[in-house]
Amino acid sequence: QGVVNNEKKFFLFIFVCLFIFSANAELKFRPEFENKKIYFQGKVTDYTLNDFTFFGDSREPFYGSENDDYTATADEWLGFYAELPDVRKWQRVVPDDFSTMYGAPWCDIQFFEQENDHSVITGSEHMRCIDFLVTPKRKGLIPMGTKGTLMDYGSYLAFAPQIEHITLEGRFPEASRTWLPVRSVQTRATSIADLKIMLNEIYARHGYIFRPGGEMDRYFRQQPWYRPRYANVDYLITKTEHRNIKLLKELLSPESQRKKALYIQNTTDFCEALKANNIKYVMDNTAEYLTTGADQPINLEKVWQKYRDLMINGGGNCQRDIESYKRYSFLYSEPLGIYYNSTFEFDEKKGKYVLTYVNFDSSCNKEGDTIELEGMMVKREHVIEDNQGQHSDKDLELKTINLQCVAGAMMDQPDWDRYVQLILPPEKYNYYQRFIGKRITLRGKVMIAESMYHVTPVLLNLLEEQNPIIKVADMPARP
């Protein structure tokens, strides 16, 4: 009898959940859509919007997981879809899996027509996938489980089934599916050669015919998925791909490579001169009008000594930063200021990069200082790359409201809304999660990130504090 009652309770629970889910689902549609007739293959159906699963909504499958992971199933929805009622027209849907970091996923939608036995693109939009990716939840005129899209024709909606499935092949499918950020932690490319493959894979996926016998022709003919078919694939390139092509070409341009190589050489030579106490070289490669963050006038001798201490022994370590930049510079189209304490800029007269700015703000916090920091506790996800490859990780951070500048960190002014990663004892992680969304004041030691590519430039180490939590308030910090 106990088992039967438990089963009844279980099914009652499921029924209540389904009822609540259905009630919530009906709220997602705007009134002007709820009463529209839905057509399939030119015939009106008895379907309503609630008879479809709208993929991409956070309440639905594969996007509502613990990690909001859409990437693993994005390929299921790549494909060509028929556009009704004119069967000569069709559209392609390319989900952008990276966009799930900012909410429901977006898609590149391309519209085509057949003219003289070849396809011509007639439009392209970047829209939320939720408006397009659907499948029926019940039997009817549309076979249950059929993947397709609901097209809005104004006075009615039409279901367009998927007519061909494709996948994104190659080493770097993200180049065809998401806007590439220029950050090493979010791309698996590790060299200029990788970027070249990434660029040409975009064309290869569409069947582009490379120059016979050329480097890319030889490479892609060794790839089992490559099918050379077209001399011109411009009409097939999505908006996302166009953006990535422009970026990758900038990164690969000879001028970009020349500037970065010169920057690396000049800053490396400057660091070597610092280590060797070669003051003449340093002075010759310092701008005529050097600016500093000092709160009072400072003479050149003091600049030299203090700057040398900063760059050789301090947080803006010469050797560490230049090696980090060498590793990741291929991901930037322009030379990037790599030093936390100084700036090098190109001098037209000298034809090289020279020192133009030094941070001597004596009021800044220093690494190892114990400070009290106020802000809102948050949990953020980051894509990172280490010895185990590329993966995502979540950490607790403080979205600060009173962080002063930190000597040696890539910030030299007080700043609101600056994220600071928290270093916690592993056994305390779950305890601190209860404060997410709350305003909190913490005490800890200032740490400077070991790399300019770290998730935050400054960290707060709570490991040595017996009572790191000073105050907690329910009122959230500045949003």
Secondary structure as the mmCIF struct_conf table of DSSP 4:
data_model
#
loop_
_struct_conf.conf_type_id
_struct_conf.id
_struct_conf.beg_label_comp_id
_struct_conf.beg_label_asym_id
_struct_conf.beg_label_seq_id
_struct_conf.end_label_comp_id
_struct_conf.end_label_asym_id
_struct_conf.end_label_seq_id
HELX_RH_AL_P HELX_RH_AL_P1 GLY A 2 GLU A 26
TURN_TY1_P TURN_TY1_P1 LEU A 27 LYS A 28
BEND BEND1 PHE A 29 PHE A 29
HELX_RH_AL_P HELX_RH_AL_P2 PRO A 31 GLU A 34
TURN_TY1_P TURN_TY1_P2 ASN A 35 ASN A 35
STRN STRN1 LYS A 37 PHE A 40
TURN_TY1_P TURN_TY1_P3 GLN A 41 GLY A 42
STRN STRN2 LYS A 43 VAL A 44
BEND BEND2 ASP A 46 ASP A 46
HELX_RH_3T_P HELX_RH_3T_P1 LEU A 49 ASP A 51
STRN STRN3 PHE A 52 PHE A 54
TURN_TY1_P TURN_TY1_P4 PHE A 55 GLY A 56
BEND BEND3 ASP A 57 ASP A 57
TURN_TY1_P TURN_TY1_P5 SER A 58 ARG A 59
BEND BEND4 GLU A 60 GLU A 60
TURN_TY1_P TURN_TY1_P6 PRO A 61 TYR A 63
BEND BEND5 GLY A 64 SER A 65
TURN_TY1_P TURN_TY1_P7 GLU A 66 ASN A 67
HELX_RH_AL_P HELX_RH_AL_P3 THR A 71 TRP A 77
STRN STRN4 GLY A 79 ALA A 82
BEND BEND6 LEU A 84 PRO A 85
TURN_TY1_P TURN_TY1_P8 VAL A 87 ARG A 88
STRN STRN5 LYS A 89 ASP A 96
HELX_RH_3T_P HELX_RH_3T_P2 ASP A 97 TYR A 102
BEND BEND7 GLY A 103 ALA A 104
STRN STRN6 TRP A 106 GLU A 115
TURN_TY1_P TURN_TY1_P9 ASN A 116 ASP A 117
STRN STRN7 HIS A 118 ARG A 128
HELX_RH_3T_P HELX_RH_3T_P3 CYS A 129 ASP A 131
TURN_TY1_P TURN_TY1_P10 PHE A 132 PHE A 132
STRN STRN8 VAL A 134 PRO A 136
BEND BEND8 LYS A 137 ARG A 138
BEND BEND9 GLY A 140 ILE A 142
HELX_LH_PP_P HELX_LH_PP_P1 PRO A 143 PRO A 143
TURN_TY1_P TURN_TY1_P11 MET A 144 GLY A 145
STRN STRN9 GLY A 148 ASP A 152
BEND BEND10 GLY A 154 SER A 155
STRN STRN10 TYR A 156 HIS A 165
BEND BEND11 GLY A 170 ARG A 171
TURN_TY1_P TURN_TY1_P12 PRO A 173 PRO A 173
HELX_RH_AL_P HELX_RH_AL_P4 GLU A 174 ARG A 177
BEND BEND12 THR A 178 THR A 178
HELX_LH_PP_P HELX_LH_PP_P2 TRP A 179 PRO A 181
BEND BEND13 VAL A 182 VAL A 182
HELX_RH_3T_P HELX_RH_3T_P4 SER A 184 GLN A 186
BEND BEND14 SER A 191 SER A 191
HELX_RH_AL_P HELX_RH_AL_P5 ILE A 192 ARG A 205
TURN_TY1_P TURN_TY1_P13 HIS A 206 GLY A 207
STRN STRN11 TYR A 208 TYR A 208
HELX_LH_PP_P HELX_LH_PP_P3 PHE A 210 ARG A 211
TURN_TY1_P TURN_TY1_P14 PRO A 212 GLY A 213
BEND BEND15 GLY A 214 GLY A 214
HELX_RH_AL_P HELX_RH_AL_P6 GLU A 215 PHE A 220
TURN_TY1_P TURN_TY1_P15 ARG A 221 GLN A 222
BEND BEND16 GLN A 223 GLN A 223
TURN_TY1_P TURN_TY1_P16 PRO A 224 TRP A 225
STRN STRN12 TYR A 230 TYR A 230
BEND BEND17 ALA A 231 ALA A 231
HELX_RH_3T_P HELX_RH_3T_P5 ASP A 234 LEU A 236
HELX_RH_AL_P HELX_RH_AL_P7 LYS A 239 LEU A 252
HELX_RH_AL_P HELX_RH_AL_P8 PRO A 254 LYS A 275
TURN_TY1_P TURN_TY1_P17 ALA A 276 ASN A 277
HELX_RH_AL_P HELX_RH_AL_P9 ILE A 279 ASP A 284
TURN_TY1_P TURN_TY1_P18 ASN A 285 ASN A 285
STRN STRN13 THR A 286 THR A 292
BEND BEND18 ASP A 295 GLN A 296
HELX_RH_AL_P HELX_RH_AL_P10 LEU A 300 ASN A 313
BEND BEND19 GLY A 314 GLY A 316
HELX_RH_AL_P HELX_RH_AL_P11 CYS A 318 TYR A 328
HELX_RH_3T_P HELX_RH_3T_P6 SER A 329 LEU A 331
BEND BEND20 SER A 333 GLU A 334
BEND BEND21 TYR A 340 ASN A 341
STRN STRN14 SER A 342 ASP A 347
TURN_TY1_P TURN_TY1_P19 GLU A 348 GLY A 351
STRN STRN15 LYS A 352 VAL A 358
TURN_TY1_P TURN_TY1_P20 SER A 362 SER A 363
BEND BEND22 CYS A 364 CYS A 364
STRN STRN16 ASN A 365 ASN A 365
TURN_TY1_P TURN_TY1_P21 GLU A 367 GLY A 368
STRN STRN17 THR A 370 ASP A 386
TURN_TY1_P TURN_TY1_P22 ASN A 387 GLN A 388
STRN STRN18 GLY A 389 THR A 400
BEND BEND23 ILE A 401 ASN A 402
STRN STRN19 LEU A 403 LEU A 403
HELX_LH_PP_P HELX_LH_PP_P4 GLN A 404 CYS A 405
STRN STRN20 VAL A 406 VAL A 406
TURN_TY1_P TURN_TY1_P23 ALA A 407 GLY A 408
BEND BEND24 ALA A 409 MET A 410
BEND BEND25 GLN A 413 GLN A 413
STRN STRN21 ASP A 415 ASP A 415
BEND BEND26 TRP A 416 ASP A 417
STRN STRN22 TYR A 419 ILE A 423
HELX_RH_3T_P HELX_RH_3T_P7 PRO A 426 LYS A 428
HELX_RH_AL_P HELX_RH_AL_P12 TYR A 429 GLN A 433
TURN_TY1_P TURN_TY1_P24 ARG A 434 PHE A 435
STRN STRN23 ILE A 436 ILE A 436
TURN_TY1_P TURN_TY1_P25 GLY A 437 GLY A 437
BEND BEND27 LYS A 438 LYS A 438
STRN STRN24 ARG A 439 ILE A 448
BEND BEND28 GLU A 450 SER A 451
TURN_TY1_P TURN_TY1_P26 MET A 452 TYR A 453
BEND BEND29 HIS A 454 VAL A 455
BEND BEND30 PRO A 457 PRO A 457
STRN STRN25 VAL A 458 ASN A 461
TURN_TY1_P TURN_TY1_P27 LEU A 463 GLU A 464
BEND BEND31 GLN A 466 ASN A 467
STRN STRN26 ILE A 469 ALA A 473
BEND BEND32 ASP A 474 MET A 475
#
